[in-house]
Amino acid sequence: MPDAKGPDQIFQGALTKGEILLPKCEDCGAYHFFPRVLCPHCHGAAISWKQATGKGRVHTTTVVRRKPEWGGDYNVCVVELDEGVRMMSRVEGIAPGEVAIDMAVTAFVGEAEGAPAVLFKPSEG
Amino acid sequence: MTAELRGKSAIVGTGHAGFGEAHGLTAYDVMAQSALAALGDAGLNLSDVDGLFCTMMEDSMPALMAAEYLGIQPRFIDGTMSGGSSFVNYLTSATMALDAGLCDVALIVYGSNQRTASGRLVTASRPPAYEAPYNPRYPISAYAMAAARHMHEYGTTREQLADVAVAARAWAHHNPEAFERGPLTREDVLGARMVGDPLTVRDCCLVTDGGGAIVLVRADRARDFPKAPVYVLGSAAESSHRQISQMKEFTVTAARDSGARAFAAAGVTAADIQAIELYDAFTINTILFLEDLGFCAKGEGGAFVEGGRIAPGGVLPVNTNGGGLSCVHPGMYGIFTVIEAARQIRGDAPGIQLKDVDLALAHGNGGVLSSQVTAILGSQNTL
């Protein structure tokens, strides 16, 4: 079946359309991330895809120090989404050192390394 | 390892080579020199080795490469790659293989020339697909985020992290084999170049060349060798994740489980341990492992290490060779925790020799706090 799509292709394919889909287990109801063919919580294999709320909080964060001539410092963090899953990402729109643990953030589809990627910005309000 | 395997194997030789800078040598050259040193220590030859336990940073078939290089044809090999913990993990598989008669002389060996080859971590492992786009710097970004979370949850300070590095240097100062032996103060660590907040370059392990090797035999013939045997009383592993973004609790490692099972197999507790050798790739590691192995309560690791309490003359001797922070760190440090623990028990530690050590702990860490392996070693008195 040349049209068949694996979980990685489904996730990446959605990103190219500006959508963030998260895999959810039909059996136990838990979300997981990264995408895979089974649920890492209950090991069920019935996986559906749900639109992410995009709401989350910074679980932990660091600043990767880099010389200005190579592009300067940047943020790397792990965000916990309201769905209960965590992903590595970065928070944009503020200085890398201003990103703080527990900060409320909102996801958007941006670009990392020349490909669509989930990025975050500080939530408003 | 279960209690049935307690004391079934013993270390009868240790060796190392190429500490610091091994100019002109390949990683496999350093591996082979380490093997010769350990076998010489045991009064054995390469032709006696019929069990080989080895992994290297450069290849996906390192045990085969090593056997070929050494000119041996082992009947048992284990090349399990769990990062720097691999070599502590091999104590379990070597003990099982020896006990089952699958081999008679087990050689655990490692070598690296990463400092003179490139000056940075050389690895054949691929960056995880869902992390790589964000360009974390491996492995420091992962450990920096664990440190940040520990500071957030428990109020651990950069000063306390720095004191881990200062203590390691104080031990290394007395160790002629250590690569960095000069003075190091808390202010030096805090004022060093920040590489991944909250960690400065002095919160990070060295990048050196070096190799290490260990020879094990069955306990029933362990007293037939030149050096006093060091028995494997317990060893246990626990693996929790591969990618740092998948770590469930950034402040709790699987060392809690590996440690508990290693102690149970050995029939001893943390309070019995006289020398503690932990894989200190970064200053946060020492704090996490002291907590998770039960030397102090969760969240109290920062205060526990503060102000020289794990330095020479402190309350607990930790990383008595100077550790990966100041002695040697050739890509993977795990084997050196076992070597230093064994030498403290034998009484021929290269630096500060503690008095009458019968029980020592070696703890290996692999990946990004991913694989934790704990081993309890003991003298003849502990059998």
Interface residues (C-beta under 8 A of the other chain):
Chain A: D8 F33 F34 H59 T60 T61 T62 V63 V64 R65 Y74 V76 C77 V78 R86 M87 M88 S89 R90 G97 I101 D102 A112 E113 A115 A117
Chain B: A129 Y130 E131 A132 P133 Y134 N135 P136 R137 S141 A144 M145 A146 A148 R149 H152 R193 M194 V195 G196 D197 P198 Q243 I244 S245 Q246 F250
